Amino acid sequence: MTAGARAAASRAACDSYGRLVALLAASTGDLAQAEDALADAFERALTTWPADGVPRNPDAWLLTVARNRLRDVWRSAATRRAAPLDDAHALTSTDGVDVDPDAIEDRRLALLFVCAHPAIAPDVRTPLMMQTVLGLDSQVVARAFAVPPGAMQQRLVRAKRRIARTRIPFVVPDRRAMPERLPAVLEAVYGCAAVTWRQDGRELAGEAQHLAVVLASLLDDDAEAWALAALVTLSLARRQPGDVFVPLDEQDPATWDEHLVAEGEQYLRRATRPGPPGRFRLEAAIQAVHCDRRRTGVVDWAALRTLYLALDAVAPSLGSRTALAAVVGRLDGPVAGLAALPSEPVPAFQPWWAARADLLARAGRADEAGRAFARAAELADDDTVRAYLDARRRSDGHPS
């Protein structure tokens, strides 16, 4: 029973953490307090469920216990003296017994826009959304942004305190506030999808895809929101089962999820508008070219070069230029690809080293390739990627 209870708690944390935090914080505006209450509920679950059995609706049980914990905090004499009376009444008058989270409006989108408020520092908006909406550990978030974990944790704590102090309303803003906040929200959903796609189970990656689609549906006519939904969906369609990393162009398209491919292509069509495409539309189009191999059997490298050139013009980045160099290497040969590769980045950028290693191996420069594969493997944060690069080092390089 203990193992079953732990498994049920883990599933709830994976599937529902962000939604439960959003529901709890909506009443108080205090993210840290909501997270503490939910952590207490999970701790109670791990001691109660093994003895009493897993409840029929674990999410409802967790939400009720967390709300009771918040009620106790707000009823304390010290808190009542410091808290506004209207908020305390709103929380303590809510009956949390037998609450059904599925019957309550999903507040995660409102929470995303809260985290994107202008009062929150720009460098912490996306990390804050990644932590609070999908419940990603602060160390995972720190690694995604190449920031020391301690520094990232301090930023997140300060941002949560500012939300509570500023009393930012937990609502989806009207159209006048959308242009200012939407880019950060799109970036956060994109970041959540990228991190969970690589490192976590399909459930979290599916949650990021769900949020992208809900956001696009909410905005209805925003091309970049639909493009992001397409990008996340097409990427998820290609997620490989098992514990072995296979490069995209070597994957068997028959293993891809044809329903998600069709869904992603539908979203991309909704993103089509007259005029220059935005970043997410270009990135989604790149994913669509790869997914089209399921129909044609070949990779359209020329189309990929055109799209990466456009992406570099619209949203230049080290990642896009590294990918462009890899595509140039496929079309014009590895020497041309190496010439197109940006100068060695500082700090080290793992995809750059992986691309350089592959181009060197294709150019027959085995000694240099071996060193580059070793460096790329050292920088990889995924065990399956590291194993693949080590195998390439042994087969295509001569380590010195």
C-alpha positions as CSV (number, residue, x, y, z in Angstrom):
1,M,0.0,0.0,0.0
2,T,2.9,2.4,0.8
3,A,4.2,2.0,-2.8
4,G,0.8,2.6,-4.2
5,A,0.3,5.7,-2.1
6,R,3.6,7.1,-3.1
7,A,2.8,6.4,-6.7
8,A,-0.5,8.2,-6.4
9,A,1.1,11.2,-4.7
10,S,3.8,11.3,-7.4
11,R,1.1,11.2,-10.2
12,A,-0.8,14.1,-8.5
13,A,2.4,16.1,-8.2
14,C,3.2,15.5,-11.8
15,D,-0.2,16.0,-13.3
16,S,-1.9,18.6,-11.0
17,Y,0.7,20.6,-9.1
18,G,0.3,23.8,-11.1
19,R,-3.5,23.7,-11.2
20,L,-3.7,23.2,-7.5
21,V,-1.3,26.0,-6.7
22,A,-3.2,28.3,-9.0
23,L,-6.5,27.5,-7.3
24,L,-5.0,28.0,-3.8
25,A,-3.2,31.2,-4.7
26,A,-6.2,32.8,-6.4
27,S,-7.8,33.3,-3.0
28,T,-4.9,35.0,-1.4
29,G,-2.5,36.2,-4.0
30,D,0.3,34.6,-2.1
31,L,2.2,32.0,-4.2
32,A,4.6,31.0,-1.5
33,Q,1.9,30.5,1.0
34,A,-0.1,28.3,-1.5
35,E,3.0,26.2,-2.2
36,D,3.6,25.7,1.5
37,A,0.1,24.6,2.1
38,L,0.2,22.2,-0.9
39,A,3.5,20.8,0.3
40,D,1.9,20.2,3.7
41,A,-1.0,18.4,2.0
42,F,1.4,16.1,0.1
43,E,3.2,15.4,3.4
44,R,-0.1,14.5,5.0
45,A,-0.9,12.3,2.0
46,L,2.3,10.3,2.4
47,T,1.4,9.5,6.0
48,T,-2.4,9.1,5.6
49,W,-2.8,7.2,2.4
50,P,-0.7,4.1,3.2
51,A,-3.0,3.5,6.2
52,D,-6.4,4.7,5.0
53,G,-6.0,4.0,1.3
54,V,-5.7,6.4,-1.7
55,P,-8.9,8.5,-1.9
56,R,-11.1,8.2,-4.9
57,N,-10.2,11.7,-6.1
58,P,-6.6,12.4,-4.9
59,D,-6.6,16.0,-6.3
60,A,-9.8,16.9,-4.3
61,W,-8.3,15.4,-1.2
62,L,-5.1,17.4,-1.6
63,L,-7.0,20.7,-2.4
64,T,-9.2,20.3,0.7
65,V,-6.3,19.6,3.0
66,A,-4.3,22.5,1.6
67,R,-7.3,24.9,1.9
68,N,-7.8,23.8,5.5
69,R,-4.1,24.5,6.1
70,L,-4.5,28.0,4.6
71,R,-7.6,28.5,6.7
72,D,-5.7,27.7,9.8
73,V,-3.0,30.2,8.8
74,W,-5.5,33.0,8.1
75,R,-7.3,32.3,11.4
76,S,-4.2,32.6,13.5
77,A,-4.2,35.7,15.6
78,A,-1.0,37.1,14.2
79,T,-2.2,36.7,10.6
80,R,-5.7,38.2,11.3
81,R,-4.0,41.3,12.7
82,A,-1.9,41.7,9.6
83,A,-4.3,40.5,6.8
84,P,-7.0,42.5,5.0
85,L,-10.4,41.4,6.4
86,D,-12.0,40.9,3.0
87,D,-9.4,38.3,1.9
88,A,-9.5,36.5,5.2
89,H,-13.3,36.2,5.1
90,A,-13.2,35.0,1.5
91,L,-10.9,32.2,2.3
92,T,-12.3,31.1,5.6
93,S,-15.9,31.1,4.4
94,T,-15.1,28.7,1.5
95,D,-16.2,25.2,2.3
96,G,-13.3,22.9,1.1
97,V,-15.1,19.6,1.9
98,D,-15.7,17.3,-1.1
99,V,-14.5,20.0,-3.5
100,D,-14.0,18.8,-7.0
101,P,-11.1,20.5,-8.8
102,D,-12.4,19.3,-12.1
103,A,-15.5,21.4,-11.6
104,I,-13.5,24.6,-10.9
105,E,-12.2,26.8,-13.6
106,D,-8.6,26.2,-14.5
107,R,-6.7,29.2,-13.1
108,R,-3.3,28.3,-14.5
109,L,-3.6,30.8,-17.4
110,A,-4.4,33.6,-14.9
111,L,-1.4,32.5,-12.9
112,L,0.8,32.8,-16.0
113,F,-0.3,36.3,-16.6
114,V,0.2,37.2,-13.0
115,C,3.8,36.0,-13.3
116,A,4.2,38.2,-16.4
117,H,3.0,41.4,-14.7
118,P,5.3,44.4,-15.3
119,A,6.0,44.5,-11.5
120,I,7.9,41.2,-11.8
121,A,11.5,41.5,-13.0
122,P,11.8,40.4,-16.7
123,D,14.6,37.9,-15.9
124,V,12.5,36.0,-13.5
125,R,9.1,35.9,-15.2
126,T,9.7,32.8,-17.3
127,P,11.5,30.8,-14.6
128,L,8.7,31.7,-12.1
129,M,6.0,30.5,-14.5
130,M,8.0,27.3,-15.2
131,Q,8.2,26.6,-11.4
132,T,4.7,27.5,-10.4
133,V,2.6,26.3,-13.3
134,L,4.2,23.0,-13.9
135,G,5.9,22.6,-10.6
136,L,9.4,22.2,-12.0
137,D,12.1,22.1,-9.4
138,S,14.1,25.3,-9.0
139,Q,17.3,23.3,-9.8
140,V,15.8,22.2,-13.1
141,V,14.8,25.7,-13.9
142,A,18.2,27.1,-13.0
143,R,19.9,24.6,-15.3
144,A,17.6,25.6,-18.1
145,F,18.7,29.2,-17.8
146,A,22.4,28.4,-16.9
147,V,22.0,30.1,-13.6
148,P,23.4,28.8,-10.2
149,P,20.6,27.1,-8.3
150,G,21.0,29.3,-5.3
151,A,20.8,32.5,-7.3
152,M,17.7,31.2,-9.1
153,Q,16.0,30.3,-5.9
154,Q,16.6,33.8,-4.5
155,R,15.1,35.4,-7.6
156,L,12.0,33.1,-7.3
157,V,11.5,33.9,-3.6
158,R,11.7,37.6,-4.2
159,A,9.3,37.5,-7.1
160,K,6.7,35.6,-5.0
161,R,7.0,38.1,-2.2
162,R,6.5,40.9,-4.7
163,I,3.3,39.3,-6.0
164,A,1.9,39.0,-2.5
165,R,3.0,42.5,-1.5
166,T,1.8,44.2,-4.8
167,R,-1.5,42.2,-4.6
168,I,-1.6,41.5,-8.4
169,P,-5.1,40.2,-9.3
170,F,-5.3,36.6,-10.4
171,V,-7.1,37.3,-13.7
172,V,-6.5,37.0,-17.4
173,P,-5.9,40.7,-18.3
174,D,-7.9,42.5,-21.0
175,R,-6.7,43.1,-24.5
176,R,-5.0,46.4,-23.5
177,A,-2.5,44.6,-21.2
178,M,-2.0,41.6,-23.5
179,P,0.7,42.9,-25.7
180,E,2.9,43.7,-22.7
181,R,2.5,40.4,-21.0
182,L,1.9,37.9,-23.8
183,P,5.6,37.4,-25.0
184,A,6.7,36.3,-21.5
185,V,3.7,33.9,-21.3
186,L,4.5,32.4,-24.7
187,E,8.2,32.1,-23.7
188,A,7.3,30.4,-20.5
189,V,5.0,27.8,-22.1
190,Y,7.7,27.2,-24.7
191,G,10.4,26.8,-21.9
192,C,8.1,24.4,-20.0
193,A,7.6,22.3,-23.1
194,A,11.3,22.2,-23.9
195,V,12.4,21.2,-20.4
196,T,9.7,18.6,-19.8
197,W,10.1,17.1,-23.2
198,R,13.7,16.3,-22.6
199,Q,13.8,15.4,-18.9
200,D,10.4,14.3,-17.6
201,G,7.5,12.0,-18.3
202,R,5.0,12.5,-21.0
203,E,2.5,13.7,-18.5
204,L,4.3,17.0,-17.9
205,A,5.1,17.5,-21.5
206,G,1.4,16.9,-22.3
207,E,0.5,19.5,-19.7
208,A,2.7,22.1,-21.5
209,Q,1.0,21.2,-24.8
210,H,-2.4,21.5,-23.2
211,L,-1.6,25.0,-21.8
212,A,-0.3,26.1,-25.2
213,V,-3.5,25.0,-26.9
214,V,-5.7,26.6,-24.2
215,L,-3.8,29.8,-24.5
216,A,-4.2,29.9,-28.3
217,S,-7.9,29.2,-28.0
218,L,-8.3,31.9,-25.4
219,L,-6.6,34.5,-27.6
220,D,-8.3,33.0,-30.7
221,D,-6.8,35.2,-33.4
222,D,-3.1,35.5,-32.2
223,A,-0.9,33.9,-34.8
224,E,2.1,33.4,-32.6
225,A,-0.1,31.7,-29.9
226,W,-1.3,29.2,-32.5
227,A,2.2,28.8,-33.8
228,L,3.4,27.9,-30.4
229,A,0.6,25.4,-30.0
230,A,1.7,23.9,-33.3
231,L,5.4,23.9,-32.3
232,V,4.8,22.2,-29.0
233,T,2.4,19.6,-30.5
234,L,4.6,18.7,-33.4
235,S,7.6,18.3,-31.0
236,L,5.6,16.1,-28.7
237,A,4.5,13.9,-31.6
238,R,8.1,12.9,-32.2
239,R,9.0,12.0,-28.6
240,Q,10.7,8.7,-28.7
241,P,9.9,5.8,-26.4
242,G,12.6,3.9,-24.5
243,D,16.0,4.9,-23.1
244,V,18.0,5.3,-26.3
245,F,18.6,8.7,-27.9
246,V,18.1,8.7,-31.7
247,P,18.9,11.9,-33.8
248,L,15.8,13.4,-35.4
249,D,16.9,12.6,-39.0
250,E,17.6,9.0,-38.1
251,Q,14.3,8.3,-36.3
252,D,11.7,6.0,-37.9
253,P,8.7,8.2,-38.7
254,A,6.4,5.3,-38.1
255,T,7.1,5.7,-34.4
256,W,5.7,9.2,-34.4
257,D,2.2,10.0,-33.2
258,E,0.2,10.5,-36.4
259,H,-2.7,12.1,-34.5
260,L,-0.5,14.7,-32.8
261,V,1.2,15.4,-36.2
262,A,-2.2,16.1,-37.8
263,E,-3.2,18.2,-34.8
264,G,0.0,20.2,-34.9
265,E,-0.4,20.8,-38.6
266,Q,-3.9,22.1,-38.1
267,Y,-2.7,24.6,-35.5
268,L,0.0,25.8,-37.9
269,R,-2.6,26.5,-40.5
270,R,-4.4,28.6,-38.0
271,A,-1.2,30.5,-37.4
272,T,-0.9,31.5,-41.1
273,R,-1.3,35.2,-41.6
274,P,-0.3,37.7,-44.3
275,G,3.1,39.4,-43.7
276,P,6.4,38.3,-42.1
277,P,6.1,35.3,-39.9
278,G,7.1,35.5,-36.2
279,R,9.6,33.3,-34.3
280,F,7.2,30.6,-33.2
281,R,5.6,30.3,-36.6
282,L,9.1,29.7,-38.2
283,E,10.1,27.2,-35.5
284,A,6.8,25.4,-36.0
285,A,7.3,25.3,-39.7
286,I,10.7,23.7,-39.1
287,Q,9.1,21.0,-37.0
288,A,6.5,20.5,-39.8
289,V,9.2,20.0,-42.4
290,H,10.7,17.3,-40.2
291,C,7.3,15.7,-39.6
292,D,6.6,15.7,-43.3
293,R,9.2,13.0,-43.7
294,R,6.5,10.7,-42.4
295,R,4.7,11.3,-45.8
296,T,7.7,11.8,-48.2
297,G,10.4,9.6,-46.7
298,V,13.0,12.3,-47.1
299,V,14.2,15.4,-45.2
300,D,13.8,18.6,-47.2
301,W,17.1,20.2,-46.2
302,A,16.7,23.1,-48.6
303,A,13.4,24.1,-47.0
304,L,15.1,23.9,-43.6
305,R,17.9,26.2,-44.7
306,T,15.4,28.8,-45.9
307,L,13.5,28.6,-42.6
308,Y,16.6,28.8,-40.4
309,L,17.8,31.8,-42.4
310,A,14.5,33.5,-41.8
311,L,14.6,32.5,-38.1
312,D,18.0,34.0,-37.8
313,A,16.8,37.2,-39.2
314,V,13.7,37.4,-37.0
315,A,15.0,36.0,-33.7
316,P,18.8,35.5,-34.0
317,S,20.3,33.2,-31.4
318,L,23.2,30.9,-30.9
319,G,20.9,27.9,-31.1
320,S,19.4,28.9,-34.5
321,R,22.8,29.6,-36.0
322,T,24.2,26.3,-34.8
323,A,21.2,24.5,-36.3
324,L,21.7,26.4,-39.6
325,A,25.3,25.4,-39.7
326,A,24.3,21.7,-39.3
327,V,21.8,22.1,-42.2
328,V,24.4,23.8,-44.4
329,G,26.7,20.8,-43.6
330,R,24.0,18.5,-45.0
331,L,23.5,20.5,-48.2
332,D,27.0,21.9,-49.0
333,G,29.2,19.5,-47.2
334,P,30.8,19.4,-43.7
335,V,33.5,21.9,-44.5
336,A,30.9,24.5,-45.4
337,G,29.0,23.6,-42.3
338,L,32.1,24.2,-40.1
339,A,32.6,27.5,-41.8
340,A,29.0,28.5,-41.0
341,L,29.3,27.5,-37.4
342,P,29.5,30.5,-35.0
343,S,32.7,31.1,-33.1
344,E,33.2,28.9,-30.0
345,P,30.7,30.3,-27.4
346,V,31.6,31.2,-23.8
347,P,30.2,29.8,-21.7
348,A,30.1,26.4,-23.4
349,F,26.9,25.6,-25.3
350,Q,26.3,21.8,-25.6
351,P,24.4,21.8,-29.0
352,W,27.3,23.8,-30.5
353,W,29.8,21.1,-29.5
354,A,27.5,18.3,-30.7
355,A,27.1,20.0,-34.1
356,R,30.8,20.7,-34.4
357,A,31.6,17.0,-33.5
358,D,29.3,15.7,-36.1
359,L,30.6,18.1,-38.8
360,L,34.2,17.2,-37.9
361,A,33.5,13.5,-38.1
362,R,31.8,13.9,-41.5
363,A,34.8,15.9,-42.7
364,G,37.1,13.0,-41.7
365,R,38.9,15.0,-38.9
366,A,38.7,12.2,-36.4
367,D,41.1,13.5,-33.8
368,E,39.2,16.8,-33.5
369,A,35.9,15.0,-33.7
370,G,36.8,12.7,-30.8
371,R,37.6,15.7,-28.6
372,A,34.5,17.5,-29.6
373,F,32.3,14.5,-28.9
374,A,33.9,14.1,-25.5
375,R,33.2,17.8,-24.7
376,A,29.6,17.5,-26.0
377,A,29.0,14.4,-23.8
378,E,30.5,16.2,-20.8
379,L,28.0,19.1,-21.2
380,A,24.9,16.9,-21.9
381,D,22.4,16.9,-19.1
382,D,20.5,13.8,-20.5
383,D,22.0,10.4,-19.9
384,T,20.7,9.0,-23.2
385,V,22.2,11.9,-25.1
386,R,25.5,11.4,-23.2
387,A,25.5,7.7,-24.1
388,Y,24.9,8.4,-27.8
389,L,27.7,11.0,-28.0
390,D,30.1,8.6,-26.2
391,A,29.2,5.9,-28.8
392,R,29.9,8.4,-31.6
393,R,33.2,9.3,-30.1
394,R,34.3,5.7,-30.0
395,S,33.1,5.0,-33.6
396,D,33.8,8.3,-35.4
397,G,36.6,10.0,-33.4
398,H,40.1,9.3,-32.3
399,P,40.2,10.8,-28.8
400,S,43.6,12.1,-27.8
